[in-house]
Amino acid sequence: MSKVDTKFHLVHLSAKRAREINDYYAQLGEGLQQHVPPLVSTPSNKALSVALEEIAQDKVIPTEASEEQWQDPLADLEFESTDE
């Protein structure tokens, strides 16, 4: 918890990194190498445990999205007028 400001942020960060680790192992046989491999060696082979260990060892650093990076997901949608 000392690495992040809230429990939600820790859960979100670790889940995102665990998905990246799972994607890395899934694409190993394809030779694409699009994903970053695990950054620490642990006795556990579970992606979430590896992700939490990476966060604890400062291998994955949490960042906050700035207002400039945030974009309204509905900004690009066009709506039809319902006026008759």
SVG drawing of the C-alpha trace seen along z (x, -y; Angstrom):
<svg xmlns="http://www.w3.org/2000/svg" viewBox="-42 -19 56 41">
<polyline fill="none" stroke="black" stroke-width="0.4" points="0.0,0.0 2.9,-2.4 3.5,-2.4 0.0,-3.7 -2.5,-6.2 -5.6,-4.0 -6.5,-0.3 -8.5,-0.8 -5.4,-2.1 -3.5,0.9 -6.1,3.3 -6.5,1.6 -2.7,1.4 -2.1,5.0 -4.9,6.4 -3.8,4.5 -0.2,5.7 -1.4,9.3 -3.3,9.2 -0.1,8.0 1.8,10.9 -0.9,13.4 -0.8,11.9 3.0,12.3 2.7,16.0 -0.1,16.5 1.9,15.0 5.2,16.8 4.7,19.4 3.8,16.9 7.1,15.1 5.5,11.6 7.1,10.3 4.6,7.5 4.3,7.7 6.8,7.1 7.9,10.3 7.7,10.6 10.2,8.2 10.9,10.2 11.5,13.9 9.2,15.3 8.4,18.8 4.8,18.2 3.6,18.8 0.4,16.8 0.3,13.6 -1.4,11.5 1.3,12.6 4.0,11.6 2.3,8.3 2.0,7.4 5.7,8.4 6.7,6.1 4.8,3.2 6.4,3.9 9.9,3.9 9.2,0.7 9.6,2.4 6.1,1.1 5.5,-2.5 2.0,-3.8 1.1,-7.0 -1.9,-9.3 -3.6,-10.3 -3.5,-14.0 -6.4,-16.1 -4.7,-16.4 -4.5,-12.6 -8.1,-12.0 -10.6,-12.1 -14.4,-11.8 -15.3,-8.4 -18.5,-9.9 -16.7,-12.9 -16.4,-11.3 -19.9,-9.9 -22.6,-11.6 -26.2,-11.4 -29.2,-11.7 -31.7,-14.3 -35.0,-13.0 -36.9,-16.2 -39.7,-15.6"/>
</svg>
